[in-house]
């Protein structure tokens, strides 16, 4: 059976078995190297209040959260779009000497 991708869609290289993470959207267990990382910024202040405080010149701290999404959820939510087949892998070309 032909392979669609040389790496089988993973980024682990020769590291052996990767750790599993849980998808933030559907709860499915996915290998960490196969999941897509999603960064979310969250503020501790209500958005309406933050808007007023920013107008006054206040600095409002926010934290960055890392979530993982499985491929199905990432494509469905538009976080990741698959590439065309010709861009996904380059055909083998012989070298000329």
Order of alpha helices (4+ residues) and beta strands (2+ residues): beta-beta-beta-alpha-beta-alpha-alpha
